[in-house]
Amino acid sequence: MIQVDDATREQLRHLTKTDADPRVRRRAQAVLVASEGHPLAEVARLFHTAAHRVRVWHERWESEGRDGLADRSRGGRPPKLGEADRAFLETALEQGPPAYGLPVTVWSIRDLQALLARERGVEVSVYTVQRVVHDLGYRYRRPRHDLTHRQDAEAVASAKRVREWLPKKALLRPDDPIWSPWTSVKSIPTPTWHRSGGARGSP
């Protein structure tokens, strides 16, 4: 159990409702519940953590206030993909798989992962590649197909007839003349990786 005065309890209650950081809200809630007379072990189970963590959160709150409940800054390891690797990925996204001798027209994250290993000798996870692609400002969009350049007057007329027949729930035979080359027109996919606004860090 944690002892706090009424003013402190009210401050904690305010944090649980208004703070922008969900971690701060969660930790403030844990300290608040513990201050209401519940054993630390019980509070820890409720918040899926360890009892000593609840005690640490309380101590940080006592010494630093709200900032004590926020995550500590971490030095961490340097980024797994350096600037040169990121530039390589950006160029690959712009040029497309055929420029690198691949028999596909659309990049997948796993293809980009394999390309980094082959061309740069860099072994990273698909999650790292996905994060960097996202940071570069690219988003995946479902390919759209443009049939306009392959249609002729006969195809357009056939399509119109199909649209007129369908609402009437007419039964069409496979050899019915309404079926035309329009039904087997091939489409050409457009690129699926597009920038959504500017990449991070761009001027």
N, C-alpha and C positions, 0 to 999 in steps of 0.2 A: 504494500500500500504506500501511496505517496501523499505527503501532506502539502497542501497549497492553500493560500487564503482565498477569500471570495473574489477579490479583485483579479488575482492571477487566473482563477478558474474562468472568469468572464472573458479575460483576454484570450485564453485558449479556445473558448467556445466561439469567439469572434473569428479566430483564425480558421477553425474548421468549416466556417461558412463562406469566408470571403477570400482566402489566400489563393493566388493564381496557381501555385505549385501544388499538385496533388499529393506529393510526398510530404510536404509541410502540413497539409490538411490531415493526412493520415496519422502522422506522428503527434500532432497536437491532439487529435482525437484519442489516441492511445494514452497520452499523459493525462488527459481530462478524465477518461474512464478510470484510470488507476487512482486519480485523486479523489474519486467518489467512494473509495473504500474497498475496491475490488483487489484481490491478491494479484501480484505481478504475473504469476504463472497463468492465472486465468485470463488476464489481459493479453498476454503473449499468445495464447492459443486463439483468442478472438481475432487478433491481428496477424496471425500466421508468422510470428517472429519468436525470438528468444526473450526470456525475462530480463536478461542483462541489457538487451537493446532498449527496452522500455525505460530502464533505469538510466541508461546513457542519454536517451532523449530528454529525460527530465533534467539531468544535470546540465546538459547543453542549454536547455531552455532557461534554467536558473542563471547561468553565467552569460549567455549571449542573446537571450530573447528569441525572437522569430528566426534570426539568422542561424541560431544553433540547431534548428530543426531542418535546415536545408542541407543538401548534399555538400560534402567537402569537395573542394577542387582537387583533381587528381593529375599528377604529372603524366602518367601513362607512357605507353610506347609511341614512337613516331608513327605517322600514317603508313599503312602497308603499301599504298600506292603513292609514289612520289609525283612531282609535277610532270616529269617526262612521261610517266606511265599514264597519267590522266590526259595529257595532250594526245598521246597515242590513241587512247580510247575515243576521244572526241573526233579525231580524224577518221577512225574506223567507222564510227556512227554516221559520219557525213558521207563517206565513200561507199559503204555497203559491202556485204560479204563477197560479191564477185570480184572486187578489187584485190582480194586476198586469196583468190583461187578456190573459194568455197562454192559448192553447187547449190546454194540457197540464195534467196533474194531478201530474206528478212533476218535480222540479227535476233538471236535469243541470248539471254544472259549467260547460259552455258557455253555458247559459241564464243562469246567475248572472253569468257574465262579461259577457254582453250587457246584462243588467239594470243592472249597475254603470255601464256606459258610458252607457246611456240615462237613468237616473235620477240618477246622481251625477257624470257626466262624467269617470269614472275609467277609464283604459285600463290594464289589467294582463293578465298571461298567465294561462292556465288553471291553470298550476302554482301561481301565487300564490293564486288563488281556492281551489284544492284544499287548499293548506296552511292557509289561514285557516279554512276550513270544518272541517278536522281539529282545529285549535287550539281552535275553539269547542266542541268536544266532540261533533260529529256524525259518524256513520258511516253508510255506505250499506248498506241491507239489501234483499235481494230481496223484492219485494212478495208478500204472501200474499193469498189470495183466500178470502172467506167466502161460502159458498153457502147457509148454513143458512136465512137469511131468505127465500130464494127456493124452497126445496124444499117439496113437499107430500107427502101420504101415498103418492100414486101414484109420484112420483119416487123416494122412498126405497125403495119396493117394487121398482121397476125396477132400481135400483142393486144391491139385494140379489140379484136374479136374475142380473145380470151377473156378480157375484162368484162365484156358485155355478156358472155355466156355464164361466167361463174356465179353472179348473183341469182341467176335463174335456176341454179343447181342442175344444169343440163348434164347428162351422161355422155361423155365423149369416148369414142372408140379410138384405139391406138392408130388406126389408119385414117381417121377423120382428117380431111384437108385443112382443118383449123390448125393442126400441128404443123409447124414449119421449121426451117433452120433457126428461127428465133430461139427455139427452146434449147438449142445446143451451142449457142454462141459462147465463145470463150471470153473470159474476162482477164484483164491485166491488173494485178494488185498494185496499189500505190504504197510507198514507203510507210512503215508503221511507227518508226521512232521519230518524234517531232519535239522540237523545243517548246516548252510552255513558258513563254516569257524569257528573260535573260537568265543565264547561269549565275550561280552565286559568285559573288566577288567581281562580277563584270562591272565596268564603269557605267 
